[in-house]
C-alpha cells in the first residue's frame, strides 16, 4: 500500500465520503488511489474557489466535513477567499494540498511556495506530512480537528513522495471530543439579568439557529420579554412556517444602531458582540449602546442547545412561543423591484428548500419576507469575500440530495465563481439560480456614500458592468445549464415555478 491509498482509506474510515477536487501533477497518486478504492464521491470543479466554497456549503448541510483536493500552494491560494468565508461560518473542512516531493523542494521549482504559511490564517490545524508511513495518521488527526466544535478547517499538505512511496498505514478514526457545556455560574448570571426585566436582546449564532434551540430561545424570550436577534451573517438558520422567527441585525450602521437602541443587556449565545462591517468616518464601530452590558451565555465552541435548555428550565420558560404562521401570498405582478421579487420568491418557495442568499443590495428584502414562507434553511455569505453563493449552493445541493436549492445571487459577485454552474450541470444538481442583473456593483455605490467619498466618471466606471453587458443566459448555457431571462414579475414567477419542478439546474436572469 502506498501513502495515497492509506490516505484515502483513512478518510473513509473517518467518515469522509465526498471529495471536491481540482487536482494537478502533485496529486496524481491521490487521484489514482480514488480510482481504485470505492466509497468516495469525487466532484470536479473548474476553479479552486468553487472547490472550497462547495465544501463550505456541503458542511453546512451535512454537519460533517468533505475533503478538498487542491494543487500546491497556488491552488490553495486560489481557494483562500471561500476558505475565509468557511472559517467565519465555522464550517468543517479537510483540505488536502499537494506539494513538491520532499527531495525536490530544495530545488525551488516554479510551483514551490510557502503553502503552510498560506494555509495557517484560514486553518485551525495545519500539518505537512513527512512520510508515506505517517500520512494516514496525519489524515485521521486532520479529520478530528475539523470536526471539533464549532467546526474548523484542517489543512494537510501532502508532498508527492509521501503519496507514491510504499509503506502506507491506514489509521483508525480518532474520537472527536464533545462540545463543552456552560458552567452553572454563567447560567445563574444570565438568568438573574433576564429576571430584572430590563431591555435585553438574546443574540444567537451558530448551531443555536437550528429549529430546536431556536424554539427554546423563543420560550425564554416569551417568558422574560427579551428579544431574539441573529448576527447579520450566519452559517445556517432553520426558519419559515412552524419555526421560531428571528430577526437579523441589519448590515448598514444606521439601521443596526436603531435595532439595538435602548438595549441594556446583550446576551451572547454562540455569537460575538456586533461591530460594523467596516469603519466609516464619523460613525461608531460598535453597534450596541455605550451603556449596554455584554453577557456571554455560551461561546461558539460550547454546546448552545444545552445552554439554552438549562436556562429555560432555570427560568421556568416552558410555554411554547408562537411560531411563524404560513401566509399564502400571491406572486407579485408588474415591474421588477426588490420587494416584488422577495414577495414572488416567498410565495413560490418549495417545501424544505435550501436558500443560499448572496443578493447583496437587491436581496435585503428577501430574509424578512420569507419569514412566513414554507419551511426552509437559510445559508448566506459569512466572511464578506464575495463570490460565495453559487459554490455554496453547489455543495449544499450535494449534501441535501432530494431538496431543492434556491440560489439568490447578485450578478457582479456571481462572476467570481460562475464555473460552479458547470459542476451543477455535470452532477445534475437540483439548483434554481436567480441572478439579479442590475449590471453594476450596486453595493459599492452605496459604500461610496457611506465613507463620504466623491464619485466622478472614473469612479463610476469602475462600478459599472456594462460595455459590454453580461449575458447570463449565454454564460449559463455555455456551462451546460439551461437558462432564460425575466423582465417582469410575471415572467419570474413562471420561470421560477417551472425551474423548481424540474430535475437538474436552471438559471433565471432577472433584468433590473
N, C-alpha and C positions, 0 to 999 in steps of 0.2 A: 504494500500500500504506500502510495506517495503522500506528500503533505497535503496536496489539494483534496485527495479523496478523504483523508481523515478530517479535513476542514468541513467538507460537505456533510459527512456522516455526523459529525458533532453538532452542526447547526440543526440538522433534522432531529437528533436526539433531544436538543434543547428547545424544540417546539417551533422552529422557524421553517416554514414550508413555502415561502414566497420570496422571490429574488427580483428586484428591479435593477436592470443592468444596462450599462453602456461600456463594454469591455474593450481592451486593447491587447497589445502583444504580451505585456507582463502578466495578464490574467488568463492566458490561453489554457494553462493546465487546470485552472479552476473551471473554465468553460467546458473543457473536455471531461472533467470529473462529473459535472452536472449532466452530461450526456449519458454517462454510464450508470449513475446512481439514481434510481427512481425516487419520486416523492417531492421534488422541489418544482414549484411552478415558476417558470422563468419568463419575465416580462421585459421585452426590449423597449428602450426609449431612445430617441434620436438626439437627446441632449441631456447632459448630467443634471441640469436644473429640473428637468422633468423627472429623472430618477429620484432625486432627493425629495421633491415635492410630492410625488406619488407615494413614497414611503411614509411621509408625514400623514397624508390622507388615509392610508391603509391603517396606520397605528391608531388614529383617532377613532376609527370604526371597529377595528378588530380587537382593540385593547391588548395587543401584543405586537412585538416588532416584526417587520420584514427586514431582509438584508439588502443592502445596495452593493453593487459591484461597479467600482469606479476605476478609471485608468490613470494611475500615477498621481503625482501632486497636481498637475494642471487639470486633470479630470475632477479631482476633489474640489479644486478652486472654482471650476465652472458650476459646481453644485452648492457652493457655500451660501448663497443668498437664501435658498429654501431650507438649508440646514439651520440658518439663523432663525427663520420662521418656526421651524420644528422645535428648536431649543426653547423659544418663547412659548410654544404650545405645550411644553413638557411631553413631547412625543417620544416613544421608544423606537429607536432605530439602531441597527448594527451596520456600520459601514465596513466593507472590505475594500481596501485600496491597494492596488498593485504597486510594485516598486521595482527599482533596479535590483538584479541579483546582488547578494552581499559582496561578492568579489568584483562586481562590475561598478559598483557605486563609486569607489575611489577614482575612477577614470573620468568622472564628471561628464558623462554623456549628455546630450541635449535635454532629455526629459528629467534629468536628475534635479530634485527640488527638496526644499525643507518641508516635506509632507507632514511630518509631525507638528511642525510649527504652524502650518495652516489648519491642521485638524483641531488643535487644542482649544481655540476660542469658541468653537461650537460643540465641543465634546466634553462630557463629564469624565470620560475614560478614554485614554489613548495608549496604544502599545504597538511596537514594531516586533513582529515575530522574528525569532533568531534561528530556528531550525525546523525541519520537517517533523522532528520528533516532538516538538512542543507546540506546534501551531494549533493542534486540536484543543489542547489545554487552554491556549490563549483565546480560542473562539468561545469556549464554554464560559470563560471569565467575562468576555465581551457581552454575551447574551445576559448573563447575570447582572452586569452593570446597567445594561439598557432597560432591564425590567424593574429596577429598583424605583420605588415611589419618589416622585410622582410620574416617572417616566424620564429617561435620559437618552442621550446619544452616545454610543460607544464606537470608536474607530479603531479597527485593527489593520495595520499596514503589513502587507504580505510581500516581501521580496520574492522574486520569481523562483529562486532556487529553493526557498522553503516550501514551495508548492510542487516542483518537479522532482526533488530528491526523494529517494525511498526512505522508509523508516517512520512513516506517519502513524500516529497512535490516536485512536478515537477516544475522546473524553466523554464522560458521563455528564449529564446536565447538572448544574450546580443549583442548590436551593436558593431561592430568592427571599430575602427577609421580608416579613410583612411590615406594612407601614406602622409607625409608632402611634400610640394613642395619646390623647391630650390628658394632662395631669388634672387632678381634682381642683387644684388651686386656680387654674385658668378657667375651668368651668364655673366655679363659685364666683370669681370676679366678674365674669361676663353676665352671669345670672343676676347678680346684685345690680349691675348697671342697668339691665333691661327692666328690672322691677321698679326702678326710680321713675320711669315714665317720661324721661326727657327725650327730646327728638333724637332718634337713633336710626342708623342705616346698617343693615347686615349686608356686608359687601362680599359677594360669593364668587369664587372662581374654581377652575379646575374640575375635579370629579364631583364636587358638590353641586354642579349644574346638571347632574343627571336627574331623572324623574323622581327616584326615591328620596334622595337627600333634599331635593327642592320641595317636595311635599312636606317634609318635616320642617324645613325652614319656613314654609307657609304657615304651619301651625304655630310656630314660635312668633311670627310676625302678627298673626291674628290675636294671640294671647297678650302680647306686650305693646302692640301699636307701632312697632318698628317697621321700617320699610325694607323691602328686598331690592337689591341692585347688583348687577353684574358689571365687571370692567368693560371698557369699550371693546376690547378684543379678547376672544375666548376660543378655547380648543373645540368645545362641543357643548351645545345646550339642547336638552331634550324638551321640546315645547310643543305648542299647539293645543287643540281641543283635548280636554281631560287632564291637562297638566298644569302645574302651578305657574302662573305667568310671572316673569321677572323683567324689569326694565334694564336697559344698559345705560351706563354713563355716556353722555354724548361725546363725540370726538372733539368738537371745537371748544375753545376755552370758555367763552361766554356762556353757552348753554350748560356746560359742565358745572361751572360755578353756580349757576342758577339752580341746577338739580340738587346741589348739596348745600344750598343756602340755609342757614339756621340749624344745621345738624350739629348736635353737641357730642355725639358718640358715633364713631365709625368702627364697626366690629368686623374684623377680617376673618374670613373663612376660606382658606386656600387661595387667598388673593393678597396682593400688595396694596399699600395705600396709593391712591391715584395721583399721578402727576401729569402735566401737559405733555403731549406727544413731542412738541418742540418748544424751544424758548422763543418768545415773541417780545419785541420791545414794549416796555411799559405794561406787561401783562404778567400775572403771577404764574409761577411754575407749579406750585402746589394747588390742587383743585378743591381741597376742603377748607373750611373756615379756620382762621387763626386760633379760635377758642375751642375747636373740635378736638376731643381726645381720641387717640387711636388705641384700640384693644385687639389683641390677637387671640382669637379662639383656637384656630388651628393653622399651622403653616402648610404650604403646598405639599410637603413630603409626609405629612401626618394623615391619619385616617379621618377624613372630613365627615363622612357619613356617620361614623361612630360618635364624633364630637357633637354633631347636631342632634343625634338621637338622645344622647345623655343630657344635653342641655334642655331638650324638650321635656324629658322626664323630670328634671330638676325644677322646671318652671310649671309643671302640670299642664303643659300645652298638648292636650290630647284631642281637642276638637278639630276635625278636618277643616282646612281652609278652602275657600271657594276656588275651584279650578276654572281654567279658561273654557268658555262655552263655545261650541261650534256655531259660527254665524255663517249662514248661507248668503254669499254675495254673488251678485251678477258681475261678469266681466265688464270692464269699462268700455266706453264707446268714444269714437272720435279721435281727437288729436292726441299725440303721444306726450305725456308728462310723467314725471316721477311718481306722483300719486296715482295716476291712472294705471301705469304699469304695475305698481305694487298691488293695486286692487285686483287686477287681472290675474297676476301670479297667485295671490292668496285665494282667489275664487276657484282656481283650477288646479291647485297643488295636489298631486296624488297622495293617497294614504301612505303613511310611513315613508315618505320621501326623505332623502338626504339633501339638504340645501347647502350649497357651497357659495358663499357670497363674497365677491370682490368687485362689487358695483361702484365702490368709492363714492363720488359726489352724487351720481344719479341714483345710487342704491340705498340712500339713507332712510327712505320711507319704507323699505321692504320689511325690516325686522318688526317694527310696531304693527304694521298692517297684517302680518301673518300670525299675530298672537292667537286669533280665533279661527285659524285655518285648520286643515286636517293635521293630525299628529305628525311631527317631523323632527329631524335632528338638524341643528344649525351649526355649520362649520364656517370659519372665516379666517382671513389672514391675521396672523398674530404678531408678527415682528416688523411689519411695515415695509418689508422688501417686496415690492410689487412683482407680479408675475407668478403668484402662488396658486391662483384659482383653478385654472384648467388642470395642472398636475394634481392638485389636491383632489379634485373631482375624479380624476382617473384612478388614483389609489383607493379612494372611498368606494368607488363602484366595484373594484375587485374584492375588497373586504366585505362589502354589503351586497353580495350577489343576490338577485331577486328583488332588490329595492331600486326604485328609480332615483337617479341623482339629477338634481336641477342645479345647474351652474350659472349663476348670475354674475356677468363678467363685463367690466369696463373694457373698451376697445384698446386704449393705449397700453394698459398693463398686460392685456392678453398677448400682445406682440412679443413679450419677453419669453414666452414659453409655448407658442402655438403648436410646436412639434408634438405636444401631448395629444393633439387631435388624432395624429397618425396612430399612436398607441391605442386610443379609444377605438379606432376603426379596425385595427389588426385584431384586438381582443374582443371586438363586438360588444363593447360595454354599453349599458343602458344609461346614457347620459344625454340630457337635453341641455344644451348651452344656449343662453340668450346673451348676445353681445349688444351692449348699449353703445351704439355708434354715434357719438357726438363729435367725433373726428377732431378731438383736442385733448390735451392734458388738463381737463377742467379743474381737477383738484389743485393743480399748481397755479391756475389763475386765481383761485381763492387764496392760496398761500401768499401770492404776491401782495394782496391787500392785507393779509394777516400780519406780515412782517413790515408793512409800511414801505415797500419798495416801489419805485416808479417803473412803469412799463411802457416802452415805446415800441416801434416797429420791430426792432431786432429781438427784444424780449418776447413779444407775442409770436414771432415766427418760430421760436424755439418751443412753443407750447401748442403749435398747430400741426395737425396730422393730415393736412391736405397737400396738394401739389407734389405727388399725386395722392388722391384719396385712397384709403384702404378699401379693398373689396373682399369682405369676409366670406361671402358666398363662394367666390373663386378660391380663396385661400383654403377654406374648409374642404371643398371638393378636391383640391389638389392634394389634400392629406387623406382622402378617401372617405370623408364624412359628408353625407347629404346635407344640403343647406338651402335656405330660402330667406328672402328679405320681407320685412313687415314695415309698412309705412303708416299704418293706422292701428288703433287698438283692436278693431275687429279682426284685422289680419293676424295680429299677435295671438289673439285668443284661438283662432282657428289652427294656426300652426302649432301653438303650444299644446293644445288638446291632442292633435294628431301625433305629435312627436312623443308624447308620454304614453301613447297606446302601442307604439311600435317597439320592436326589438332593435337594439343597437343604438348608436349615437346619431344625433341630429342637431344642427346648429341653426339658430334664428338670428339674423342680423336685424336688430330693431333700429331703424333710422330715426335719429333725434334731431 
